[in-house]
Every structure is written in C-alpha cells, then in structure tokens.
C-alpha cells in the first residue's frame, strides 16, 4: 500500500460527511460510497469496476440478477491508464466518471461524454516545463518517461516543443512499468542504462514523466544498483516532475528516502486547506474501522506495527497501540495538509453532490472556491545557486557561438568576437558592432563611449606648435623691422626692396595662419583656414619667384640686342606676384563656392576617440590647391638653380635655391604623411609642414642678410665693384676695384673707353654705355663690360 494515498480516501469520506451534515445539499438523502483498489493492474481494474456496478460478488454481464446499486457517479482513477480502463465499462452504462488525474487532451477525445476531469490537462504542464527551462536557460536536459502509451505520447509532444524553444535532449530513457518488474533481465538492463545516463550525461536537468509508482521503482533500482549513490554528488541532478509524480513510499520502503531527488521542481495540482480536515485526520483511530476496511492495513504499514493476532507470535514492541499520531509520520508516508489530488477528490464529491441535488430540486448551488496565489519564477529560490544544464559551457560576453560539427545545435564551440565587434550577453549567435559613438571594451563584452578629441592649445603637442608659431612670427617681425630700419643700405636695396617687405609680411602671416588649425573646429575657422594658408603661401612663393626672375632678366638684358630689356624693372616683379596670387585666389573661391569646408566628427579613423575635425568639403579642390602651390615652388626652385652662379655681390639665387629645396621636400613628404596619419595627428602634420617650410624660407633667405646688417656692417657698403667681360658667350671677371661717389673707374686695359657712375647710379660716358638699375654696361667690339655700383 502507498500509505500517502490514504489521504485520498480521507478526503472522500470528509467531503461526504460534510454533504450529509449539510441540510442545504440533498436534504433527506444520505450519500454513501464504495472504495475499491485497482492494484495498478488492468485485469483487477476491470474486475473491481464490475464489482462496483453489482451488489453480488458474482456477476453476469448484461443480466440484472439482484437489486443494482444506486450509483450516482464514480471518481477515479488516479492514473490515466486505470481511468481509461474504467471508462471503457462505464460508457456502456452511461455512468458519469470524474477523474482527478491530469491527462493529455488527445487521450480523452475518444471517450464518452460522461467522462469529466476536475484538474487541468497536461498541456498546461508542457507549457510550464518550457517556461521553466527558458527562465533558467537550461538548454541541455535529459528526459525520462514511463514506458507506456502515456509516456510515449509525452515524449512525442515534448520533443518538438523543446526543439522549437532551442532546447536539446541529452538522452531519452524509458522507465519500466509494473508489468515488467518480474522480468529481471529487463530490470538489469534498465539499471545499467539509467545509471550510465546519470553518470556520463553532461545534462544536469532531468525531466521525469510518470506516476508515483514510477518514482518508487526508480528510487528502488538506484538504491539497489549502488547503495552508495547518496554520497556521490556527481550523480545529483535537478529533477523536474509532472503533477502525477508524488514523493510517496510504501511501508516496505519506509527506511529509504528521496535524497537522490533533493532539489526537485515538481508541478502540483492546485489545493486549498479545508477547514476541519486536519482535525478529522487526527481523530482517525484504528478502532474506528467501521465502513473503512483499509484503516487497519494503513495503520500497520504507516507505523510499522502489527495488531495482535492469536495465530502469530510477535515482539510486543512491534504491536500497534492505537495511540500513534498521524502528524508524526514523515511526508513520503503521510501528509496532514490536503494534497492536490485529495483536494480534487474533495471537489469532485461536491460536484456530484450539487449535480444530484439539481436533479431533485431543479436548482444548483455552487460552492465558492478561492483561487491560489501563483508563485512567480523569479521569487522561487530552491537552491543556493541556480544549477546550470547546458551541453557545454556558456559562451560568455566577448565570445560568439561557433557550430560544432556533427553535434546538435545546443552543442557548440565558443569563438572570440572579431576585431571591432562585441557580445554583451551569454550565448550570442553573432557578435555585433558598437554604435559609431562607442568602441568595444578590452574584453569585447561591452561598448564604451568614445571621447571627443582635437588638437587643443592646452595639450603638450598643441602648446609646442603654438609656441613655435608665435616665436617665429615674432622673429619674422623683428627681421622686418631690421630691414625697414636699414632700408637705405645696399644689401636691403638689392633685388627689389619692396618685394622683400612683401615676402617678410607673407612669412609672418604663414606662421600665424598655423594657429587657425589649433583648437576645437568651428564654422569660421574651418571655412577659412585652408584658403588663408593657400593664399598666403602662394603670395610668399610668388615673391621668391619674382626675386629670382629679376636676377635672370637683369643679366639677360645685358646681352647686345636683347629684347628682354623692356621687361626689366618693377613691372615684371609686381606682375608675377599679383598674377600668381590671383590664380590661387580664384581656385579658393571656386572651392568655397562649390563645397566649402565645415566642422565634422570622424568616428571611424580612431578606435577609442571621435575626432572633431574640419571636413574639407571637396577633397579634389584641396589637392588642386596643394598642386598649384607645388607647381609655383617647383618653378621657383628651377629658376633659382639656374641663377645661382650669376655674378652679383648680393645675388640671392643660391640661398633661394636651398630654401625652395627645403620647401619642396617638406610639402612632397606632406602628401603621404597626410594620407597615413589619422585624427589630430593629421592636423599636427599640416601645422608642422607650414612651420618648417616657412622657417626654411626665413632662415635661408633672410638670416644671412641679417647677419651682415647686424654683425658685419662693414660688408654692407657701396665700395665693392666687379668688372666682367662677356666674350664669345662666356662671362668672365676681369677686374675688381673700389669706386667712390662720382669716382671714375680706372682704365680697363682691354677697353678703349671708360665708364663712370654717379651716386644715383646713372651711367655717364659715351655710347653704347646704358643704365640698367644699379648696373652699367659698356660694350666695345666683342667685349661687354658689366659694372655694378653699390649705393
């Protein structure tokens, strides 16, 4: 006997007693009951059902041999199989049957209309199991089901449901029914296969479907197979059991426990505490067995004692006293609180009572029943820590799933996220990219907000560049002041004094223009910084080109019959500076009109920073501006290179050649550096090129002159003269002499005429001597004498 189920009988008796004591339900009618045991056997179930229908112990189907029992309805059975066996007979006699077991709806569609259930169908449990597995993220589970039609149906329904929920089955194990218990070969095979599944399976969650007898059988076989299994924590799993499975023991197994199933999650049928039920149980004593033939057997098995029997000799300590208390029994043997199945029987009795009452009184009274409070999964804490049941370890943040060949989708490998992607949850199928304003963390398990960066005055690099620009702009201003102060000295007046002033002012602005590239980009600075840089540098290079062309034209004009003499003077130099600058200005205006630069943010170049920058608007225009500037520089370099050996006391061609060589080298290296750097390093690179190229022009052209003006003033005077002879296309120096104001040049041995100069540089003498700036030429025969006077 399963002593725990004796409460089902007590609930039936208690409900009938309440109805009989209630004058409002079936007045003047006494309700009785018959209780039969099916012994969990199909043949005995059919036999007891027929006994229930007829008064005599001998019965003949389809014949009424005695007064039949006045049966209103039948409650039962506990298992689905027993209920179906009973229904096969009752539907012939149209007797209502109320079952308190939970069955699949597909299993009862073929039954008669007199088959009723007082508990929900198993479908609700299927959904509950799925939600439970999903809540705890258990994706790798084992399934154990009783080896009968109901177990087969459960497996067939659960497998696709689990698959749809991305939950995999580690194994499916059938559990023997009572019909196979006598076949030791089947029992032995089951023990071996079951223990192998428990021990070797990586699943920590087992779903058990069956009835209480299945649990008893499973616990018995595990204990017999290995008595030390209780101490083996490696076998301990988390069990999920359906409502039909109850932790119950028979009297023979009272010494055992369910330690192996500790931590089980069990679905249960709704129950409420009925007032007076516990007192009713406490008042049950063995001597009150009138009408209850099960009480004595229950008492002996529950308390492991025996009533005196004259035919047997037993130890007096084993005799039942009748004073034992039911509340002292452990839960697997008997419970004082009304169980779900007992509550269902209680409700079934009242349902029958009200139905019969309505037949007699044409009215129905429904007993109000309070609903229970649902337990939310998040408030459910059966363990110290939530167990994990997966085929393999989770892919933690920073990793993504990678399919494992030859395995189910629940079994997979974990691969690190690719560069630039993250996974911020466990078991992500694919890593994701961070938003543009964020970047992956070091472990690639989250996104971090990018900081906005730009080349500011406060940081070391920005402060250094700004200091350099301001320092050299001040130095340029000092050079300009020196040249203005010594404007009447020969070295300042040489090579066009006005162009020299313009060049110094342009270099001053070049240094200052670099400051526009520092600080947070704004609309105004972005709009004008590249255009200002291009125009100022174009003006500076134009001035250098004009100074170089002046020297070339001056010496070309000395040739007899040269047509270049009309180009000599300030007109040519001014034209060069203005025209070259206007071309660059036209390009910049087209740039600003078509696609002007604007402030922008670059979130792609750097991993951890957003660069606040100036978007150039049109990149082709930017390179056109640089190309034009490079063209001017290249022309100046070539012209200065060919003019470097022309005779002139203060000939700048050599210094201009070296300065333009530096200038071109800097800006040629700027292009690859500009394309290879990112972020504020690009801005720093352009500022550096501006400063270095400007410094090259200032240092190579003006530092030597400042050295003579300030430190060697004796070299800065007009008394140095050189005489050259042009003969057969070759210019040769023939004589050097000092010439004072209004002093005549000593006679040249190779010339028949003399040339003298005044302070203002006007040539006096016979033709063909002609004035040209600070030069005077005298041609005789095949010889050409070129004189230079420093005023």
Phi, psi and omega in degrees: 000138171272098190298332182295330182282355176297338177296331177301318179294319181295323178294321178297313181295318181298317181294318180294320178298320179296317181295317180295331180273354183260114182286347181274345179244123179049059177297141180066016177232131178255130182264131176243182182204155171236140180239128179232148179256133180271346180058020180053038182226137184296313182296319180291331178293314177299316183297313181292329178294318177293323175299324182292331183277338184234149184286318183285154175286339174263133183221151178231117181303138178072007176235136178257101187268344181207178179298124182283157178285144179275082185268121177277319182192167177236134178253122178140174359261189184286318180264159180294321182296314180296322180296320180291324177297317179296319183296328181299329179272318186293330182291340176289324183262003177058037179265127179299142177232125178249120181253142181251014173261153180268126183233159174289140182297332181293337184278347185244006182292333182271000182277169184287167180289351179268010179264120184235153176239144177250008177228158179296162179285170181290344180302322179297325179289324177301314180295320179297320178296316180299314181294325178294316179295319180291323181297317181267005177058044175267109185248001183224101189230157172256150184234124176240128183222149179296144185274071174210189184297319181294319177295320177296319178296319179299315180295317181295328179280318187287325184302308178294326178296318178295319180297317179297332179267013179059043176240132185251152178263123177287325177196163173233119184241127177272140180252131183297143174270175182299335182295338183256004185293335182276351179266100187294330178296316178296320180296316180296316179298320180295317180300315181295314182292321181293314180294326177296320179294319180294319188280318188267341183287138176279354178286138177253000181240124177242132176258124182246124177240131179164215180229178184299326179295330177293318179294320178298314180298317181295317180295322180295314183292323178295322179291317180290325181293322180207097184299341182266014185296336183295329182273352183270095183292341180294339180271349187286129182232170172263123183258141172242119186241146178283172188294334182286343180272123180234144178282090183230146178236148171275170179298331181289336183253018186298334182283347181266168177223185181247040182299327180297335182256023180294136182089017182288141171259118185238130172285142182225157178277143183304140181214155174226153175281125179266128182300128177090354184289318180295321177296324177298318178293318181295335180277353180287128179227152184300330181286351178265051186265010179295122181078007181218084184286350180275345190296317182297313179299319178300314185297317182294319182283327181290317184259004178054051179221175183223146173276149182302136178225118184301335183276350181237145178252117182228161176293135183298336180290344180266359182281146177279136179264340184086353179263003178297150184248131181297326182293347179276350182283145176291159184304317181296342178265321179193146179237141177275331178283141182293124179281172180295318180292322177296321178294325177294320177296318178302315179292324179297320178298315179293325178297317178294319180299315179291324179295316179293322179298322180292331177293326182273327186246000181055028174212159185227132174247132182251128181281128180288137180230128181282140177276152179276163179269130182283145177262121180284143181302326182288345177262009185257116183230077182277347183233164174292325175220148182292124179295156179245131178222093178224161180295323176217175180300152178298151168275104186285166179309137186102351180230162177228159180291144174226124187303135176262122184298135176077011182237164177290168184293343177283344179255126186203165173261165179245126180242140178299149178296144176297163180301131178089000179237162181221162167226123185253011177224162177285146173057046175279136180292321181220145174285157183238159177273148175285156172301161183299334181273004181227164179223156182293146176287176183299319180273002179057036179247010179185171180249139180246138181293129179287145176270145179275128184230152175199164182281102185260166178290336187283327183285163189300312182296315180296319179294322180295314179295319179296319178297318178299314181296315181293319182298314182283335173293322175294320178297319177298320178297322178295318177299317179298319179295319179299316181292324178291320180295324181253040186291338182265005178278153183303321185290333178279323182286338180294145176058043171069097183296323182293320177297325178297316178298316180297320180296318179295320178295320178297319178295323177299316179291329177299315178297318182288330181295336179294336180292338178294339182275351180266157179088174180293129181299133175236168184300318183291314182293321179295325185290324191247349189291317179289321179294317179297315178301316182294316182293316182294315181292323177298319177297319180294313180294326177298320177296318178297317178297319180296318179296322180289316180298326179301316180295316181298313183294323182298317181281330176291330181288345182282348180287142180299132178073015182289137180273359183273358182294332181287345179271352182289151179115187184287339183298318181294313183295318179295322179296319180297312183296315184290314184294317181295321180290324181293325178298314178295322178297322179294320178297317180294322179295318176298320179298310182293330180281323184277308184209082185289151175296156182206157178294141184209169177238131178253107181258003184257329188293315183252147185286317189249005184223149169257122184270119172279116188219174173260118175284125187291356178078289178236108180296320178303319178297323180299317180284333174295318178299314179295323181294318179296318177298320177294324178297314178300318181295318181295319178297316179298320179296316182293315181297316180293327180296318180284341182262004187292337184254008178291141184287126177188131181301319179243043179291120183272359189301320180295316180291323178295322178301312181294319181294320180287332174296317176295316182300311182293322179297319181297312186280338172289322177284343180293323185300304179295326179293322179294323181282335185266339180269160182226156173070216183288346176294328177296317178295318179298322179296318180293319177299318180299317179295320178299313183291317182293315181294321177294320179295323178298316178296315182295316184288319185283326185269318191254335180297316177300320179293319177296327178297316180291316183295317187270315188258334181232064182296338181294338177277345182264065177217171191271000189273021180248126183223145176233144178245131182236151178241127176262113184221122179053041176082005181242133180261118184234141177280126183251334183195146174235140181205163176264131183236121178269182181296129180059019181268139181277147178286136177303150184301137177271128183298334182266358181243148180263350179235160179248158179230130179238159184232145174264180181295328181275004176078024179267127183286132175242138179147188183279154174294143022258029178292128184228143178281144174210093181062236177265014181245154174224132182248146177222117183250130175224115179064234180269001182258144178232118181260126180246122179246146176232131178246129176263115186274000000 
